[in-house]
Amino acid sequence: MEINEIAETIAEREAKDEREDGFRRRTALLISALAMVLAITALGANKTAKELIGSAISASDTWAYYQAKGIRQSATNLAIDEVETQLADPAVTSPEVRKLLETRLSRYREAVRHYDTESDGSGRKELAAKARMLEHERETAEVREAHFAFAEGLLQIAIVLASAGVTTGARFLVKAAGALGGLGTLLSIDAFTLLVVLPL
């Protein structure tokens, strides 16, 4: 072999090593970026899971309070019927008893009105509106949670493929990892913003 051929072989080998080193460095950066996006996605998923549980509990509690108000309202309506029956009884002629019953009847009717609507938001109408709002928050959190779960899965698969690609030198695995990682990143961003609700 001539010196020129040896020099060319060495130069080719160095160029190949340099390309391989560049490939490994780029893949390592890809893995690092995917891991960072995965960590951010996991934080969003954890926060969303807590929001989901909180809104589900709050909605359930609000509907229970709504039902309790309904039971109280029904009991008060029964009391109104009882007082009206007593007032209709011709045997109740005493003015003091009639006044007491009429006062009680007025108080009961006022209580029934307050069970339906209250300025402090504790009336049945306000409670139903609040419970529906909490149910909407729960449904939104469920959608977010599904987006985060798929994003996490895609990012984890992408990291595994990129790691396998760097180990084996299979560039197609790294390209697949980049594609899946990009899709996972978009899905993660969408989970935070919900600009597009995907049927997952």
TIFITOR-681721 format. One record per residue (C-alpha): residue number from 1; x, y, z. Coordinates in Angstrom, 1 decimal. Example, Ala and Ser with C-alpha at 12.3 -4.5 7.8 and 13.67 -1.06 7.14 Angstrom:
- num	X	Y	Z
- 1	12.3	-4.5	7.8
- 2	13.7	-1.1	7.1
# end
This chain:
- num	X	Y	Z
- 1	0.0	0.0	0.0
- 2	1.1	3.4	-0.8
- 3	1.3	6.2	1.7
- 4	-1.5	8.0	-0.1
- 5	-3.8	5.0	0.2
- 6	-3.0	4.7	3.9
- 7	-3.7	8.4	4.4
- 8	-7.0	8.1	2.5
- 9	-8.0	5.1	4.6
- 10	-7.1	6.9	7.8
- 11	-9.0	10.0	6.6
- 12	-12.1	8.0	5.7
- 13	-12.0	6.2	9.1
- 14	-11.7	9.6	10.9
- 15	-14.6	11.0	8.9
- 16	-16.7	7.9	9.7
- 17	-15.8	8.2	13.4
- 18	-16.6	11.9	13.3
- 19	-20.0	11.2	11.6
- 20	-20.7	8.5	14.2
- 21	-19.7	10.8	17.1
- 22	-22.0	13.5	15.6
- 23	-24.8	11.0	15.3
- 24	-24.3	9.9	18.9
- 25	-24.2	13.5	20.2
- 26	-27.3	14.5	18.3
- 27	-29.1	11.4	19.6
- 28	-28.0	12.1	23.1
- 29	-29.4	15.6	22.8
- 30	-32.7	14.2	21.4
- 31	-32.9	11.8	24.4
- 32	-32.2	14.7	26.8
- 33	-34.9	16.9	25.2
- 34	-37.4	14.0	25.2
- 35	-36.7	13.3	28.8
- 36	-37.2	17.0	29.7
- 37	-40.5	17.1	27.8
- 38	-41.5	13.8	29.5
- 39	-40.8	15.3	33.0
- 40	-42.9	18.4	32.2
- 41	-45.7	16.2	30.9
- 42	-45.6	14.1	34.0
- 43	-45.9	17.2	36.2
- 44	-48.9	18.3	34.2
- 45	-50.4	14.8	34.4
- 46	-50.0	14.8	38.2
- 47	-51.6	18.2	38.6
- 48	-54.4	17.2	36.3
- 49	-55.0	14.0	38.3
- 50	-55.3	16.1	41.5
- 51	-57.7	18.5	39.8
- 52	-59.8	15.6	38.5
- 53	-60.1	14.1	42.0
- 54	-60.8	17.5	43.6
- 55	-63.5	18.5	41.1
- 56	-65.2	15.0	41.3
- 57	-65.3	15.2	45.1
- 58	-66.6	18.8	45.0
- 59	-69.3	18.0	42.4
- 60	-70.4	15.0	44.5
- 61	-70.5	17.1	47.7
- 62	-72.4	19.9	46.0
- 63	-75.0	17.5	44.6
- 64	-75.3	15.9	48.1
- 65	-75.9	19.3	49.6
- 66	-78.5	20.0	46.8
- 67	-80.3	16.8	47.7
- 68	-80.2	17.6	51.4
- 69	-81.8	20.9	50.7
- 70	-84.5	19.1	48.7
- 71	-85.2	16.8	51.6
- 72	-85.5	19.7	53.9
- 73	-87.8	21.5	51.5
- 74	-90.0	18.5	51.2
- 75	-90.2	18.1	55.0
- 76	-91.1	21.8	55.3
- 77	-93.8	21.5	52.6
- 78	-95.3	18.6	54.7
- 79	-95.2	20.9	57.7
- 80	-97.0	23.6	55.6
- 81	-99.7	21.1	54.7
- 82	-100.1	20.1	58.3
- 83	-100.5	23.7	59.5
- 84	-102.9	24.5	56.6
- 85	-104.9	21.5	57.6
- 86	-105.0	22.7	61.2
- 87	-106.0	26.2	60.1
- 88	-108.9	24.7	58.0
- 89	-110.2	22.8	61.0
- 90	-113.3	24.6	62.4
- 91	-112.4	23.5	65.9
- 92	-109.4	25.9	65.9
- 93	-111.2	29.0	66.9
- 94	-108.8	30.5	69.4
- 95	-107.3	33.7	68.0
- 96	-104.0	33.0	69.8
- 97	-103.7	29.5	68.3
- 98	-104.7	30.8	64.8
- 99	-102.1	33.6	65.0
- 100	-99.4	31.1	66.1
- 101	-100.3	28.8	63.3
- 102	-100.3	31.6	60.7
- 103	-96.9	32.8	62.0
- 104	-95.6	29.3	61.7
- 105	-97.1	29.0	58.2
- 106	-95.4	32.2	57.1
- 107	-92.1	31.1	58.5
- 108	-92.3	27.7	56.7
- 109	-93.2	29.4	53.4
- 110	-90.2	31.7	53.8
- 111	-88.0	28.8	54.5
- 112	-89.2	27.0	51.4
- 113	-88.5	30.1	49.3
- 114	-84.9	30.2	50.7
- 115	-84.3	26.6	50.0
- 116	-84.8	27.4	46.3
- 117	-82.6	30.4	46.1
- 118	-80.2	32.2	48.5
- 119	-78.1	35.3	48.1
- 120	-75.1	33.4	49.6
- 121	-75.2	30.8	46.9
- 122	-76.6	28.0	49.1
- 123	-80.0	27.7	47.4
- 124	-80.9	24.7	45.3
- 125	-80.7	26.7	42.0
- 126	-77.3	28.0	42.9
- 127	-76.1	24.6	44.1
- 128	-77.2	23.0	40.9
- 129	-75.4	25.6	38.8
- 130	-72.2	25.1	40.9
- 131	-72.4	21.3	40.6
- 132	-72.8	21.5	36.8
- 133	-69.8	23.8	36.6
- 134	-67.7	21.4	38.8
- 135	-68.8	18.5	36.5
- 136	-67.6	20.5	33.5
- 137	-64.3	21.0	35.3
- 138	-64.1	17.3	36.0
- 139	-64.8	16.4	32.3
- 140	-62.2	18.9	31.2
- 141	-59.7	17.3	33.6
- 142	-60.6	13.8	32.2
- 143	-59.8	15.0	28.6
- 144	-56.5	16.5	29.8
- 145	-55.6	13.4	31.7
- 146	-56.1	11.3	28.6
- 147	-54.0	13.6	26.5
- 148	-51.2	13.6	29.1
- 149	-51.3	9.8	29.3
- 150	-50.9	9.3	25.6
- 151	-48.2	12.0	25.4
- 152	-46.3	10.2	28.2
- 153	-46.5	6.9	26.4
- 154	-45.3	8.3	23.1
- 155	-42.4	10.1	24.8
- 156	-41.4	7.0	26.7
- 157	-41.4	4.9	23.5
- 158	-39.4	7.6	21.7
- 159	-36.8	7.6	24.4
- 160	-36.5	3.8	24.2
- 161	-36.2	3.9	20.4
- 162	-33.6	6.6	20.5
- 163	-31.6	4.7	23.1
- 164	-31.8	1.5	21.0
- 165	-30.8	3.5	17.9
- 166	-27.7	5.0	19.6
- 167	-26.7	1.5	20.8
- 168	-27.2	-0.3	17.5
- 169	-26.3	2.6	15.2
- 170	-29.7	2.2	13.5
- 171	-30.5	5.7	12.3
- 172	-34.1	4.7	11.3
- 173	-34.8	4.1	15.0
- 174	-33.6	7.5	15.9
- 175	-35.8	9.0	13.1
- 176	-38.8	7.1	14.4
- 177	-38.0	8.3	17.9
- 178	-37.9	11.9	16.7
- 179	-41.2	11.5	15.0
- 180	-42.9	9.9	18.0
- 181	-41.2	12.4	20.3
- 182	-42.5	15.3	18.2
- 183	-46.0	13.8	18.3
- 184	-45.8	13.3	22.0
- 185	-44.6	16.9	22.5
- 186	-47.5	18.2	20.5
- 187	-49.9	16.1	22.5
- 188	-48.4	17.3	25.7
- 189	-48.7	21.0	24.6
- 190	-52.3	20.3	23.6
- 191	-53.0	18.7	27.1
- 192	-51.9	21.9	28.7
- 193	-53.9	24.2	26.3
- 194	-56.7	21.9	25.0
- 195	-56.7	23.9	21.7
- 196	-57.6	20.7	20.0
- 197	-59.7	18.0	21.8
- 198	-58.7	14.7	20.3
- 199	-61.0	11.6	20.5
- 200	-58.7	9.5	22.7
# end
